[in-house]
Amino acid sequence: MSAAATNVAVIGAGISGAVCASLLAARGVAVTLFDSGRGAGGRMAQRREVMDDGTELRFDHGAPYFTVSSDEVARVVSGWEARGLVAEWKAMFACFDREAGKFRDFDKEGTTKKYVGVPGMNSICKSLCLEDGVVARFGVTVGKMDWLQNGSSWSLTSLDGKDLGNFDYVVATDKNVASHKFSGLTGRPPPLDLSVFPNLSTMFQDIPVRPCFALMLAFSEPLAMVPVQGFSFYNSDSLSWAFCDSSKPGRVCLPPNSQSWVLRSTAEYASKVINNMGPRKPSADALAKVAEDLFKEFQATGLNIPQPIFIKAHRWGSAFPAISIGGDDKCVWDKSMKLAVCGDFCTSPSVEGAVVSGMTGASKILGCLNFPSGL
């Protein structure tokens, strides 16, 4: 089968799916990308919020930045940098000891380059999803995946029963595609029924996750007693880190002189709250209570944190994997079923891990289409 005649569905427009889709499309493969969200990015999303006075705020409420250690990813990232999608964030980091009430370990990670998307973390995924040969369909949740043995292809149906088309290959970057967690969120069985595909059941397992809450804050002026752009918390029961979002390159500060911050809860705090509220989408009241809890802890640092001009919490329920399932392969691949599973849960829970997995998924499919190996 030639690349031009090949049709691939990619489920999920986070960085794994977006990288995989763009690499396949660059070789002439027709790619349709499905994502249940309103836009690309996944955990590299950027949140747009509007204040009461109409001022628009933006927060990187998922991954705050990423680092690169492998040469193959460094090559890809330098391409993004050349296109203006990525810039180095020359930030100073530290650790805040909650019990001692002071900062320590200034810039222990200073040797590693920190990269951010410009003007938001989602810029990379957005741009990759717009490349020639990629058709991105947002607001579409894949509800059913059926293997058509006579045509050895996949038929996909949306959660609301619409036919999404037939595809020669499927790349799933949603780790819940065969998980009961999908049912917890939607009240419907997962798209991939493993009782019908016993040979795939070894590929999939319920991947343990580390939930967390992100707290988005805007202040009318900079936090005078915070000497760094980011810090982790030591000895805090509910906060794990805080980053000054507005200090990243390419960010517009509105209103002028204001500062925006994103804080992340500990997994332990989030687990406790989620056990009480259940897996469904939390109510505005429940999120307001979380925001209040986490902000109180931020104020308890003694860093003279003023009242914010904007405050809102976001729940990441099952986004961050606690283990890796891909082994040396960096993705999970079933050649006979023409199915690749990619994501940071196949490699390491990081942006770089997700990029590597997406690249590997693309190369597995291109290998079947007799492309020379290597991207």
C-alpha positions, 0 to 999 in steps of 0.5 A, spaced: 500 500 500 502 506 498 503 512 503 498 516 499 492 511 499 493 510 506 489 513 511 490 513 519 486 515 525 490 518 531 486 519 537 488 525 541 491 531 539 496 532 545 504 532 543 504 524 542 498 525 537 500 531 534 508 529 533 505 522 530 500 525 525 505 531 522 510 525 521 506 521 517 503 527 513 510 529 511 510 522 508 504 523 504 499 519 509 492 522 510 491 523 517 485 524 521 486 527 528 480 526 533 480 530 540 474 530 545 477 537 547 476 544 544 483 544 541 490 541 541 495 540 546 492 535 551 497 536 558 500 542 554 494 546 553 493 553 555 487 555 558 484 562 556 480 565 562 476 572 562 476 577 568 470 580 570 472 587 566 473 583 560 481 582 561 483 576 557 488 571 561 492 565 559 495 560 563 499 554 561 495 550 566 498 543 564 506 542 563 509 548 565 516 547 561 520 541 558 527 539 557 530 535 552 536 529 553 536 525 547 539 527 540 533 525 536 528 530 540 533 535 540 533 535 533 526 536 532 525 541 538 531 545 534 526 545 528 520 548 532 525 553 535 527 555 528 519 556 526 518 560 533 514 555 536 519 554 542 523 558 546 528 557 552 525 559 558 531 562 562 528 562 569 531 561 576 528 556 580 529 554 587 525 549 593 521 552 598 522 549 605 515 550 608 517 548 615 523 553 615 519 558 611 525 559 606 528 558 599 534 553 598 537 549 593 537 555 588 537 553 581 539 546 582 536 544 575 540 550 572 544 546 567 538 543 563 535 548 558 528 549 559 523 550 553 516 553 553 511 553 547 510 560 544 506 564 546 503 558 549 505 551 551 499 549 546 503 552 540 507 546 538 501 542 538 496 547 534 501 548 529 503 541 528 495 539 527 495 545 522 500 541 517 498 539 510 495 532 510 492 533 517 485 533 518 484 535 525 477 534 528 476 537 535 470 536 540 469 529 537 470 523 542 471 516 539 466 512 542 467 505 539 473 502 535 471 496 530 476 491 527 473 490 520 476 483 518 474 482 511 477 489 509 483 489 515 481 496 517 478 500 523 471 503 523 471 508 528 464 511 531 463 517 535 461 517 543 454 520 540 453 514 535 456 518 528 460 514 523 467 517 523 470 513 517 474 507 516 482 507 517 487 502 515 491 504 521 489 507 528 494 510 533 491 511 540 494 516 545 489 516 550 491 511 555 483 510 557 481 507 550 480 500 553 480 502 560 474 502 565 476 509 567 473 511 560 466 509 563 467 513 569 468 519 565 462 518 560 458 512 563 459 508 557 463 502 555 470 504 553 471 504 545 476 498 545 472 492 547 478 487 550 473 481 550 473 482 542 480 483 542 483 478 547 490 478 543 490 486 545 489 485 552 496 484 554 497 491 550 493 494 555 492 495 562 489 500 567 495 505 568 495 507 575 495 515 575 497 521 579 491 526 579 493 533 581 489 540 581 492 546 578 491 553 581 491 559 576 492 566 579 493 573 577 496 578 581 495 586 580 503 586 581 509 582 582 510 578 588 515 582 591 518 576 596 519 571 591 526 571 588 525 566 583 520 564 577 519 557 579 519 553 585 518 546 588 515 545 595 518 541 601 514 539 607 507 542 604 501 537 604 498 540 599 502 544 594 508 541 590 510 547 585 509 554 583 511 557 576 510 564 574 507 563 568 508 571 565 515 570 566 516 566 560 518 568 553 512 571 548 507 572 554 503 578 554 502 581 561 495 584 562 493 588 565 500 591 565 505 590 571 501 584 573 503 577 574 500 570 573 502 564 576 500 556 576 501 552 582 500 545 582 497 540 588 500 534 591 498 527 588 496 526 595 492 532 596 488 531 589 487 523 591 483 525 597 479 530 594 477 526 588 476 520 592 470 524 596 468 528 589 468 522 584 470 521 577 465 525 574 467 533 572 467 537 579 462 542 580 464 549 580 463 549 588 467 543 589 473 547 585 472 553 588 473 550 595 480 547 592 482 553 590 481 556 597 485 550 600 491 551 595 491 559 596 491 558 603 497 554 603 500 559 598 499 564 603 501 560 609 508 560 606 509 567 609 511 570 603 506 576 603 502 573 598 496 579 596 489 577 594 489 575 587 485 579 582 483 572 579 483 565 582 481 558 579 482 551 580 482 546 574 482 538 575 487 533 572 484 527 574 487 521 570 492 525 566 499 524 569 501 516 568 505 513 574 508 507 570 511 506 563 508 500 559 512 501 553 518 497 555 524 498 550 519 499 544 517 506 546 510 505 544 505 499 544 505 496 537 500 490 534 502 489 527 497 484 525 491 489 528 495 495 525 494 499 532 499 503 535 499 506 542 503 512 544 504 517 549 508 518 555 505 512 559 509 508 554 516 511 555 517 516 561 512 521 564 514 527 560 513 531 554 520 528 551 517 521 553 511 523 549 515 526 543 519 520 543 513 515 543 509 519 537 515 519 533 516 511 534 509 510 533 509 514 526 516 510 524 512 503 526 507 505 521 512 508 515 516 501 516 509 497 514 509 502 508 516 500 506 519 507 507 526 507 509 527 507 517 528 513 520 524 519 520 
